[in-house]
Amino acid sequence: MFSTRIVPAPHNASLWVVAWISCLWSASSLMVFSLFPTFLKDELHMTVGHIGQMEGVAIFLSFGVRLFSGIWSDHIHSRKPFILTGAIFSTLIKPAFSIVTSPFMAYGIRILDRTSKGVRAAPLDALVSDLSPRKNRGAAFGLRQSLKTLGVIMGGIFATLCMYLSNNNYRFTFLMATLPALLSIFLTFRIKQPPFKKEADMQKQSWKFSEIKDLPKAYWQTLVFCLCLFGAYFSEFFIALHLKETGISVTFLPLLVVSINVVHALSAFPFGKLSDRVGRQKMLVFGVILLIIVDLVFAFALSLPMLFLGILFIGLHWGVTRGLVRATLAEHVPSHLRGTAYAVFYFLTGFSLLGSNYIAGTCSEHYGSAGPFLAGTVFATLALVVLLRNGRKRH
């Protein structure tokens, strides 16, 4: 039976608040970004290559900001100020999407939005680790991932309703995305951060940049795997554009994103709990194999039933891996370096995402909308090889 007790008291309530905040952020973002690529292409006449470059640059800058926010949260011994600042700026930026009139303006607003997410991302991941003991960490990240995905589902439904009721008015839908973001600010004040302390064997009282060398070998091995895995990821923009080319109406694109995330939401928490019992390594191998299947299905599918099968597998892959990767990174990291660990993770994988989005845009222009998935297959296979090799070394 499902229980609301995920981690021991007194941190359980704060974990749930963090999960619900993630839900609201996802709902707000989905209302914009399930439609933004087609808006850029249809109304601003941007090419797929330019969209891919814009998304890659925005993600890279966002991940660069995460480096500083994560490290600084360790330095000042507090996560909450960064989470609150990111939530406020994200809310202020959302209405700007409704007044975009040029590709240059779209670039600027997209970069600002991604930057606001970067401010809060690494400290939030570190806070989830702070709130959960190691034996419950898979379940804790799984809970957050499930509710985060529930927000995507809610956002997709709201976006579809707004598009239907407004006769496909993109700008009205973007404006309405401000509401869940605004609510998240009020919830942020209810977070109770646990006392920030160093491990018992650490005597120094101030954080120093040189302490990055104290991150354990297992962390760096996992990070190499992540660099390969994120090379297989690219913006959901390309999934939306691929589905649109199959003849699916733009009105219903948010519902297809919802379909992916229903599977994601239902699977993230169970798989997170399962990883606490059977081990992170086995679950990650399963997740990467699912990604390879997804890329092959989308690259070669010629019918809607096959595309829907690909959508199902995308949801399963996300459910298995998204929370688990972050739980695995914190596995052996000292508590006073968790913000730093996630900061370095986001910064370095930002390079992977920058390259993967650029490659996806280029492949789309030269090989059609299936091109990004062919490139994704190569990087996912490489990630699987690295993961299996890491497992043999640790064994």
Secondary structure, DSSP 8 states (H G I E B T S, - for coil): ---S--S-TTSHHHHHHHHHHHHHHHHHHHHHHTTHHHHHHHTS---HHHHHHHHHHHHHHHHHHHHHHHHHHHHTT-SHHHHHHHHHHHHHHGGGGGG--SHHHHHHHHHHHHHHHHHHHHHHHHHHHHHS-GGGHHHHHHHHHHHHHHHHHHHHHHHHHHHHHTTS-HHHHHHHTHHHHHHHHHHHTT---------TT----S--GGGGGGS-HHHHHHHHHHHHHHHT---HHHHHHHHHHTT--GGGHHHHHHHHHHHHHHHHHHHHHHHHHH-HHHHHHHHHHHHHHHHHHHHH--SHHHHHHHHHHHHHHHHHHHHHHHHHHTTT--GGGHHHHHHHHHHHHHHHHHHHHHHHHHHHHHH-TTHHHHHHHHHHHHHHHHHHHHHHHH-
